[in-house]
Each structure stands twice: as structure tokens, then as C-alpha cells.
Amino acid sequence: MRTQNLRSHLIFCVLNSFLQLTNILLTEDMEPKLSDFGLAKTLQMEETKVFTDVGGTIGYMDPEYINTLQAYLRASDIYSFGVVVLQLLKF
């Protein structure tokens, strides 16, 4: 329920394009915070705009984007997050 309420108030979506383990910092209370938004792009929530001029670290980048260099989508950041989760599970 809370997620739905929050989502209805969101205006922008941020494509980080540089999401990796070293860019997740922890506060004293062990709360994760994302850092390094230098390559980030913003979209309206309804936008489906595709970016082709992004950077990042190869091991974290969506293989579809690496192979084509044509479409960096919201799903590309989700792929990067999955790589981070797998790395955390290894610890």
C-alpha cells in the first residue's frame, strides 16, 4: 500500500547507468545510499526514452546494451542491481 502511494507521487525516474557495489555506501545505521550520479539520466515516469550515450562498468552493464550499444533502458539498471545482489550473496 505504501509503495503505491509513493509511486503515485513520483514525477521522475533516474537511470543511474553506473550502479555497482562500490557506489553503494552505508550510513552508521547500515542504511544503504547510492552515490556517483555523474552519468545518470532523468526521465518522466511515463517516458520510455532510450539512451545510447551512457557509460558504466562492463561487468555491471546489461549485455543487450553492450552488444548493440543502442538501447539503455530502465531494465538495464535492474540488471546492474541484480549483479550487485549476486555479489552480496557471495559474501
C-alpha positions as CSV (number, residue, x, y, z in Angstrom):
1,M,0.0,0.0,0.0
2,R,2.8,2.5,0.9
3,T,4.6,1.7,-2.3
4,Q,1.5,2.5,-4.4
5,N,1.1,5.8,-2.6
6,L,4.7,6.8,-3.1
7,R,4.7,5.7,-6.7
8,S,1.7,7.9,-7.5
9,H,3.7,11.0,-6.2
10,L,6.9,10.3,-8.2
11,I,7.5,12.5,-11.2
12,F,10.9,11.5,-12.3
13,C,12.8,8.2,-12.8
14,V,16.6,8.2,-12.6
15,L,18.6,5.9,-14.8
16,N,21.9,5.5,-12.9
17,S,23.9,3.6,-15.5
18,F,26.8,3.3,-13.1
19,L,25.2,1.1,-10.4
20,Q,27.8,-1.1,-8.9
21,L,28.8,-2.4,-5.5
22,T,31.4,0.3,-4.8
23,N,28.8,3.0,-5.4
24,I,26.6,1.8,-2.6
25,L,27.6,3.5,0.7
26,L,26.4,2.5,4.2
27,T,25.5,5.0,6.9
28,E,26.4,4.4,10.5
29,D,23.0,2.7,10.9
30,M,23.9,0.4,7.9
31,E,21.4,2.1,5.7
32,P,22.4,1.9,2.0
33,K,22.8,5.1,0.0
34,L,23.5,5.3,-3.7
35,S,26.4,7.5,-4.9
36,D,28.0,8.6,-8.2
37,F,25.2,10.0,-10.2
38,G,27.6,11.7,-12.7
39,L,26.4,9.6,-15.6
40,A,22.7,9.5,-14.5
41,K,19.8,10.5,-16.8
42,T,16.4,11.5,-15.6
43,L,13.1,10.7,-17.3
44,Q,9.4,11.5,-16.7
45,M,7.8,8.4,-15.1
46,E,5.7,7.7,-18.2
47,E,8.6,8.3,-20.6
48,T,10.1,5.3,-22.5
49,K,13.0,7.3,-23.9
50,V,16.1,5.2,-24.8
51,F,19.6,6.4,-24.2
52,T,22.6,5.4,-26.3
53,D,25.2,7.7,-24.8
54,V,25.8,6.1,-21.4
55,G,28.8,4.8,-19.7
56,G,29.4,2.3,-17.0
57,T,31.5,-0.7,-15.9
58,I,31.3,-3.6,-18.3
59,G,30.7,-6.3,-15.6
60,Y,27.6,-4.5,-14.4
61,M,26.2,-3.4,-17.8
62,D,23.2,-5.0,-19.5
63,P,24.6,-7.5,-22.1
64,E,21.9,-6.4,-24.5
65,Y,23.2,-2.8,-24.4
66,I,26.9,-3.9,-24.6
67,N,26.1,-6.0,-27.7
68,T,24.1,-3.4,-29.6
69,L,25.0,0.0,-28.0
70,Q,21.5,1.1,-29.0
71,A,19.2,0.9,-26.0
72,Y,19.9,1.7,-22.4
73,L,16.6,1.2,-20.7
74,R,15.2,1.1,-17.1
75,A,15.7,-2.6,-17.3
76,S,19.4,-2.1,-17.8
77,D,19.7,-0.6,-14.2
78,I,17.7,-3.6,-12.9
79,Y,20.2,-5.9,-14.5
80,S,23.0,-4.0,-12.8
81,F,21.2,-4.2,-9.5
82,G,20.9,-8.0,-10.0
83,V,24.7,-8.2,-10.4
84,V,25.1,-6.3,-7.1
85,V,22.7,-8.6,-5.3
86,L,24.7,-11.7,-6.6
87,Q,27.9,-10.1,-5.3
88,L,26.3,-9.5,-1.9
89,L,25.2,-13.2,-1.8
90,K,28.8,-14.3,-2.4
91,F,30.0,-12.6,0.8
